[in-house]
Amino acid sequence: MYATGATGVISAGFSAAALNKSKSAVFLASSLDAEHDTSTSPTLCGQTEDPCKSNCAPSNAHSREISFVDIDPTEINIAQALGGRSSETIECLRINGCRMDSAVFAAVVDELCLLELPNLHTIDISKNKVGGRLAGNALAKLLTHATSTRFLSLGWNCLALADLKDMCLLICGVISLDLRSNPLSNSFVRPSSRSSSRSSSHRSSKSESADASVDTMAWVSTLVSSMPQLTHIHLAQASISDKELTALFHALTRPSTRVEYIGLEWLGLGSRLATLRAIMSSLAPAAGLATHSSALHVNLAANNLGDCGVKIISSSDAKLPSLTLACNFITERGMGMLAKWLPASSLTALDLTDNYFGDQGIVSLLAVHAGVKPNPYYTQIKSLGLNSCCLSDTSLRMLADAISCKWAPLESLRILRNSRMSSGAKITL
């Protein structure tokens, strides 16, 4: 069934029935392939070009972007950057890494509100020092003026969730919201990283903290409800309390929302297992997910979950289409837990990149367990990510056998950067 020639190529043979489910063969190269996987590093929402190539002046008279990158905040001049262009043609405003504080941002917003901006769909002010009530008021003012905003990037600033309270009912058109690496719960310190804790504390001390009496839980659902078009939200590396994260996640996964991607990377959930359990409970049919978007993807990469975290996930009644568990120190024991859970999970896409469980992990994943008789396949997995998992040719052979036996209707198998795998190894789906 398999043949290995002098070139080190492994091919798998299939029955006619197995081959008929795919109109064209998909070839997957080994670890020597230079393809770059970006599953654990989502880009800034709305970013369309290399920020390093941007500056405070329009690249040409027909540019539809105003961009300031890595300059002194005193050099931010909207009128100068606009040049002779009509403000009505501007579609993107980008102010990245300019050390802009809330006062400067408020002044910029005042200047922008003097212009006609009917086509401004992307606002990216990431990597600054914006935060506090002043920043929240300025954001609300800008969104009231630029009603066509669709992509809002606020990552790597000093924003708390309470700072966004004034934005409620003003961001109905936003489809992508980036809040990465913000002290969302003010004084909360994430347990996963000392350096991150120091960084978040430093940001929080500089932020104009919102009134402590504000009950975030009372309006977080309103904030989410005010974004009926929201499909993507990025919360990676944010400092957020267990209570607020649970409430926010629950609001995002209600049947009435259209959310397709929730990024929860680097939140230290491996040390916050009760929160992980609460998150997974929000994905159970009893919580209404049965009528939720069929495209929901939850990214739990780099949370140090380990097998204990996998046990919580696999023992839940969660139903979701797509899950990323990359960089979580999952062993073959955890893979065995996932194998028992997958048939009932509704998962069609699973990313296990950078977990180093080796061939034994694949043995555990593919094991057939008594009493599990899904129909028509053992699982529903169509996309499986196994990049950098310390696999060898043995795993490739086992996967080929599993596919031929209808273990899963795989259409995409990412198995790159596995140093133990032969150069040029391939498999046909």
C-alpha positions as CSV (number, residue, x, y, z in Angstrom):
1,M,0.0,0.0,0.0
2,Y,3.0,2.3,0.6
3,A,6.1,2.7,-1.4
4,T,9.4,4.4,-0.4
5,G,11.9,5.0,-3.2
6,A,15.5,6.3,-3.2
7,T,14.1,9.8,-3.1
8,G,12.5,9.2,0.2
9,V,9.0,9.8,-1.0
10,I,6.2,8.0,0.7
11,S,2.9,7.6,-1.1
12,A,-0.3,6.0,0.0
13,G,-2.6,3.9,-2.1
14,F,-6.4,4.0,-1.7
15,S,-9.4,2.1,-2.9
16,A,-11.4,3.6,-5.6
17,A,-14.2,4.5,-3.2
18,A,-11.7,6.4,-1.0
19,L,-10.3,8.3,-3.9
20,N,-13.7,9.3,-5.3
21,K,-14.5,11.6,-2.3
22,S,-11.8,14.0,-3.5
23,K,-11.7,15.3,-7.1
24,S,-8.1,16.3,-6.9
25,A,-5.1,15.0,-4.9
26,V,-3.6,17.2,-2.2
27,F,0.2,16.8,-1.7
28,L,1.7,17.8,1.6
29,A,5.4,18.3,1.9
30,S,7.5,17.5,4.9
31,S,9.3,19.8,7.3
32,L,11.7,21.1,4.7
33,D,8.8,23.0,3.0
34,A,9.2,26.7,3.6
35,E,5.5,27.4,4.0
36,H,4.8,29.7,6.9
37,D,1.9,28.8,9.3
38,T,0.2,31.8,10.9
39,S,-2.5,30.1,13.0
40,T,-1.1,31.5,16.3
41,S,-0.2,35.0,15.1
42,P,-3.3,36.8,13.6
43,T,-2.4,40.1,11.9
44,L,-3.8,43.4,12.9
45,C,-7.4,43.7,11.6
46,G,-7.6,45.9,8.7
47,Q,-3.8,45.9,8.0
48,T,-3.2,45.8,4.3
49,E,0.4,46.8,3.9
50,D,3.8,46.8,5.6
51,P,3.7,49.5,8.3
52,C,7.5,49.9,8.0
53,K,6.9,51.3,4.5
54,S,4.4,53.9,5.7
55,N,5.1,57.4,6.9
56,C,3.3,60.6,7.6
57,A,3.0,61.7,4.0
58,P,0.7,60.2,1.3
59,S,2.6,57.8,-1.0
60,N,0.8,59.4,-4.0
61,A,-2.0,61.8,-4.8
62,H,-4.4,58.8,-5.2
63,S,-3.7,57.1,-1.9
64,R,-6.7,56.4,0.3
65,E,-4.8,56.0,3.5
66,I,-3.5,58.4,6.1
67,S,-0.6,56.7,7.9
68,F,1.8,57.6,10.7
69,V,4.2,54.9,11.9
70,D,7.0,55.2,14.5
71,I,7.2,59.0,14.7
72,D,7.1,61.5,17.5
73,P,3.5,62.2,18.5
74,T,4.1,66.0,18.0
75,E,4.7,65.3,14.3
76,I,1.2,63.9,13.8
77,N,-0.5,66.3,11.5
78,I,-3.7,65.2,9.7
79,A,-3.9,68.2,7.4
80,Q,-0.3,67.8,6.2
81,A,-0.7,64.1,5.7
82,L,-3.9,64.7,3.7
83,G,-2.1,67.0,1.3
84,G,-4.2,67.9,-1.6
85,R,-6.5,64.9,-1.4
86,S,-10.2,65.1,-0.6
87,S,-10.9,63.7,2.9
88,E,-14.0,62.0,1.4
89,T,-11.7,59.5,-0.4
90,I,-9.8,58.4,2.8
91,E,-10.6,54.8,3.7
92,C,-7.9,54.0,6.3
93,L,-6.4,55.9,9.3
94,R,-3.3,54.3,10.8
95,I,-1.3,55.6,13.7
96,N,1.1,52.9,14.9
97,G,3.9,52.9,17.4
98,C,3.9,56.7,17.8
99,R,3.8,56.8,21.6
100,M,0.6,58.8,21.3
101,D,-1.2,59.3,24.7
102,S,-4.8,60.0,25.3
103,A,-4.5,63.8,25.1
104,V,-2.8,63.7,21.7
105,F,-5.3,61.2,20.5
106,A,-8.2,63.4,21.6
107,A,-6.6,66.3,19.7
108,V,-6.3,64.1,16.6
109,V,-9.9,63.2,16.8
110,D,-11.0,66.8,17.1
111,E,-9.0,67.5,13.9
112,L,-10.6,64.5,12.1
113,C,-14.1,65.5,13.1
114,L,-13.6,68.7,11.1
115,L,-13.3,66.6,7.9
116,E,-15.8,64.7,5.9
117,L,-15.0,61.0,6.3
118,P,-17.9,59.0,4.7
119,N,-15.6,56.2,3.5
120,L,-13.3,55.7,6.5
121,H,-13.6,52.0,7.2
122,T,-10.4,51.2,9.0
123,I,-9.1,52.9,12.2
124,D,-5.8,51.4,13.5
125,I,-4.2,53.2,16.5
126,S,-2.4,50.1,17.9
127,K,0.9,50.3,19.8
128,N,0.5,53.6,21.5
129,K,-0.3,54.8,25.0
130,V,-4.0,55.5,24.6
131,G,-6.3,54.6,27.5
132,G,-8.6,56.0,30.2
133,R,-11.9,57.8,30.1
134,L,-10.5,60.6,27.9
135,A,-9.5,57.9,25.3
136,G,-13.0,56.3,25.5
137,N,-14.7,59.6,25.0
138,A,-12.5,60.4,22.0
139,L,-13.2,57.0,20.5
140,A,-16.9,57.5,20.9
141,K,-16.7,60.9,19.2
142,L,-14.7,59.5,16.3
143,L,-17.0,56.6,15.7
144,T,-20.0,58.9,15.8
145,H,-18.4,60.9,13.1
146,A,-16.9,58.1,11.0
147,T,-20.0,56.0,10.7
148,S,-18.6,53.6,8.1
149,T,-15.9,52.2,10.4
150,R,-15.6,48.4,10.0
151,F,-12.1,47.5,11.3
152,L,-11.1,48.9,14.7
153,S,-7.6,48.1,15.9
154,L,-6.8,49.2,19.5
155,G,-4.2,46.6,20.4
156,W,-1.1,47.3,22.6
157,N,-2.5,50.4,24.3
158,C,-3.6,51.1,27.9
159,L,-7.4,50.5,27.5
160,A,-9.7,49.0,30.0
161,L,-13.0,47.4,29.2
162,A,-14.7,50.2,31.1
163,D,-13.1,52.8,28.8
164,L,-15.2,51.4,26.0
165,K,-18.5,52.0,27.8
166,D,-19.1,55.2,25.9
167,M,-18.8,53.3,22.6
168,C,-22.0,51.3,23.2
169,L,-24.5,51.8,20.4
170,L,-21.9,53.8,18.4
171,I,-20.1,50.8,16.8
172,C,-22.9,49.0,15.1
173,G,-20.9,48.6,11.8
174,V,-17.7,47.2,13.3
175,I,-16.9,43.7,12.1
176,S,-13.4,43.3,13.6
177,L,-12.2,44.5,17.0
178,D,-8.6,44.2,18.1
179,L,-8.0,44.6,21.9
180,R,-4.8,42.6,22.2
181,S,-2.3,43.3,25.0
182,N,-4.5,45.8,26.8
183,P,-5.0,46.0,30.6
184,L,-8.7,45.3,30.1
185,S,-9.4,44.7,33.8
186,N,-7.2,47.6,35.0
187,S,-5.3,46.2,38.0
188,F,-5.7,42.5,37.1
189,V,-2.4,40.6,36.7
190,R,-2.3,37.6,34.4
191,P,-0.6,34.6,36.2
192,S,1.1,33.3,33.1
193,S,4.1,35.6,32.7
194,R,6.1,37.7,35.1
195,S,7.3,40.0,32.3
196,S,3.7,40.4,31.1
197,S,2.5,41.2,34.6
198,R,5.1,43.9,35.0
199,S,4.2,45.3,31.6
200,S,0.4,45.3,32.3
201,S,1.0,46.9,35.7
202,H,3.1,49.6,34.0
203,R,0.4,50.3,31.4
204,S,-2.3,50.3,34.0
205,S,-0.4,52.9,36.2
206,K,-0.2,55.2,33.2
207,S,-3.8,54.7,32.2
208,E,-6.5,57.1,33.4
209,S,-8.4,54.3,35.1
210,A,-12.1,54.3,34.7
211,D,-14.3,54.9,37.8
212,A,-13.9,51.8,40.1
213,S,-17.6,51.9,40.8
214,V,-18.5,51.0,37.2
215,D,-19.9,47.5,37.1
216,T,-18.5,46.1,33.9
217,M,-20.7,43.0,34.1
218,A,-23.8,45.2,33.9
219,W,-23.0,46.6,30.5
220,V,-20.6,44.1,28.8
221,S,-23.5,42.4,27.1
222,T,-24.7,45.8,25.9
223,L,-21.3,46.4,24.4
224,V,-21.4,43.2,22.5
225,S,-25.0,43.7,21.4
226,S,-24.1,47.1,20.0
227,M,-21.9,45.3,17.5
228,P,-24.4,43.1,15.6
229,Q,-22.0,42.8,12.6
230,L,-19.0,41.7,14.7
231,T,-17.3,38.6,13.3
232,H,-13.7,38.8,14.7
233,I,-12.4,39.8,18.1
234,H,-8.8,39.6,19.3
235,L,-8.0,39.4,23.0
236,A,-4.6,37.8,23.0
237,Q,-2.2,38.8,25.8
238,A,-4.8,41.0,27.3
239,S,-5.0,41.3,31.1
240,I,-8.6,40.4,31.9
241,S,-10.1,39.0,35.1
242,D,-11.8,35.6,35.2
243,K,-15.2,37.2,35.8
244,E,-15.0,39.6,32.9
245,L,-13.5,37.1,30.5
246,T,-16.3,34.6,31.2
247,A,-19.0,37.3,30.8
248,L,-17.5,38.6,27.6
249,F,-17.1,35.2,26.1
250,H,-20.6,34.2,27.0
251,A,-22.0,37.4,25.4
252,L,-19.9,36.7,22.2
253,T,-21.2,33.2,21.8
254,R,-24.9,33.9,22.1
255,P,-27.1,32.7,19.2
256,S,-27.9,36.3,18.2
257,T,-24.2,37.1,17.5
258,R,-22.4,36.5,14.2
259,V,-18.9,36.1,15.7
260,E,-16.7,33.7,13.7
261,Y,-13.3,34.2,15.5
262,I,-12.4,34.7,19.2
263,G,-8.7,35.0,19.8
264,L,-7.8,34.0,23.4
265,E,-4.0,33.3,23.0
266,W,-1.5,33.9,25.8
267,L,-4.1,34.5,28.6
268,G,-2.6,32.0,31.0
269,L,-5.7,29.8,31.1
270,G,-3.6,26.8,32.1
271,S,-3.5,28.5,35.5
272,R,-7.1,29.5,35.4
273,L,-8.8,26.1,34.8
274,A,-12.1,27.2,36.4
275,T,-12.3,30.0,33.8
276,L,-11.6,27.5,31.0
277,R,-14.4,25.3,32.2
278,A,-16.8,28.3,32.3
279,I,-15.7,29.2,28.7
280,M,-16.3,25.7,27.5
281,S,-19.8,25.6,29.1
282,S,-20.7,28.7,27.1
283,L,-20.2,26.5,24.0
284,A,-22.6,23.8,25.1
285,P,-26.0,23.4,23.3
286,A,-27.8,24.4,26.5
287,A,-26.1,27.8,26.3
288,G,-27.6,28.2,22.8
289,L,-24.7,27.4,20.6
290,A,-26.8,25.0,18.6
291,T,-28.1,28.0,16.7
292,H,-24.8,29.9,16.7
293,S,-22.7,30.6,13.7
294,S,-21.4,27.4,12.0
295,A,-18.1,29.1,11.4
296,L,-17.0,29.9,15.0
297,H,-13.3,29.5,15.6
298,V,-11.9,29.7,19.2
299,N,-8.1,30.2,19.4
300,L,-6.7,28.9,22.7
301,A,-3.1,28.8,21.5
302,A,-0.1,29.3,23.9
303,N,-2.2,29.1,27.2
304,N,-0.1,26.4,28.8
305,L,-3.2,24.2,29.1
306,G,-1.3,20.8,29.2
307,D,-3.3,17.6,29.6
308,C,-5.2,19.1,32.5
309,G,-6.7,21.7,30.2
310,V,-7.4,19.2,27.6
311,K,-9.3,17.1,30.2
312,I,-11.6,20.0,30.9
313,I,-12.2,20.6,27.2
314,S,-12.8,16.9,26.4
315,S,-15.1,16.4,29.4
316,S,-17.3,19.4,28.4
317,D,-20.5,19.3,26.3
318,A,-19.1,22.0,24.0
319,K,-20.1,22.1,20.4
320,L,-18.0,24.2,18.1
321,P,-16.8,24.0,14.5
322,S,-13.1,25.0,14.8
323,L,-10.5,25.0,17.7
324,T,-6.8,25.9,17.9
325,L,-4.8,24.2,20.7
326,A,-1.3,25.1,19.4
327,C,1.6,25.5,21.8
328,N,-0.1,24.0,24.8
329,F,2.3,21.2,26.0
330,I,-0.2,18.4,25.1
331,T,1.1,14.9,25.4
332,E,-0.1,11.6,24.1
333,R,-2.3,11.3,27.1
334,G,-4.1,14.5,26.2
335,M,-4.4,13.3,22.6
336,G,-6.2,10.2,23.9
337,M,-8.7,12.4,25.7
338,L,-9.3,14.4,22.5
339,A,-9.8,11.2,20.5
340,K,-12.7,10.3,22.8
341,W,-14.2,13.8,22.6
342,L,-13.9,14.5,18.8
343,P,-16.8,12.4,17.6
344,A,-19.3,14.2,19.7
345,S,-17.7,17.7,19.6
346,S,-18.9,18.8,16.1
347,L,-15.3,19.9,15.3
348,T,-14.4,20.1,11.7
349,A,-11.1,21.9,12.1
350,L,-8.4,21.3,14.8
351,D,-5.0,22.8,15.0
352,L,-2.4,21.0,17.3
353,T,0.7,22.7,16.0
354,D,3.8,22.8,18.2
355,N,2.8,20.3,20.8
356,Y,5.6,17.7,20.3
357,F,3.6,14.6,21.3
358,G,5.3,12.6,18.6
359,D,4.2,9.4,16.9
360,Q,2.6,8.1,20.1
361,G,0.3,11.1,20.1
362,I,-1.0,10.1,16.7
363,V,-1.5,6.5,17.9
364,S,-3.6,7.9,20.8
365,L,-5.5,10.3,18.4
366,L,-6.4,7.5,15.9
367,A,-7.3,4.9,18.5
368,V,-10.8,3.4,18.1
369,H,-12.7,3.4,21.4
370,A,-15.5,1.1,22.3
371,G,-19.0,2.6,22.2
372,V,-18.1,5.4,19.8
373,K,-19.9,4.8,16.5
374,P,-20.3,8.1,14.7
375,N,-21.9,8.0,11.3
376,P,-20.7,8.1,8.6
377,Y,-17.1,8.9,9.8
378,Y,-15.3,8.3,13.1
379,T,-14.9,12.1,13.4
380,Q,-16.1,15.1,11.4
381,I,-12.5,16.6,11.0
382,K,-11.9,18.2,7.6
383,S,-8.8,20.2,8.6
384,L,-6.1,19.0,10.9
385,G,-2.9,20.9,11.8
386,L,0.1,18.9,12.9
387,N,3.0,21.2,12.1
388,S,6.0,20.9,14.4
389,C,4.7,17.9,16.4
390,C,7.9,15.8,16.3
391,L,6.3,13.3,13.9
392,S,8.1,10.7,11.7
393,D,7.1,8.8,8.6
394,T,5.3,6.4,10.9
395,S,2.7,9.0,11.7
396,L,2.2,9.7,8.0
397,R,1.6,6.0,7.4
398,M,-0.9,5.8,10.3
399,L,-2.8,8.9,9.0
400,A,-3.0,7.4,5.5
401,D,-4.4,4.2,6.9
402,A,-6.9,6.2,9.0
403,I,-8.0,8.2,6.0
404,S,-8.6,5.1,3.9
405,C,-10.7,3.7,6.7
406,K,-12.8,6.8,6.9
407,W,-11.5,8.0,10.3
408,A,-12.2,11.6,9.1
409,P,-13.2,13.3,5.8
410,L,-9.9,15.2,5.7
411,E,-9.5,17.9,3.1
412,S,-6.6,19.7,4.6
413,L,-3.7,18.2,6.6
414,R,-0.8,20.5,7.6
415,I,2.2,18.4,8.7
416,L,5.1,20.7,8.0
417,R,8.3,21.3,10.0
418,N,8.5,17.8,11.5
419,S,12.2,17.1,11.6
420,R,11.9,13.3,11.9
421,M,10.0,13.1,8.7
422,S,11.7,12.2,5.4
423,S,12.5,15.0,3.0
424,G,9.8,15.1,0.3
425,A,7.4,12.8,2.2
426,K,3.8,13.2,0.9
427,I,0.3,11.9,1.2
428,T,-2.7,12.1,-1.1
429,L,-6.1,12.9,0.4
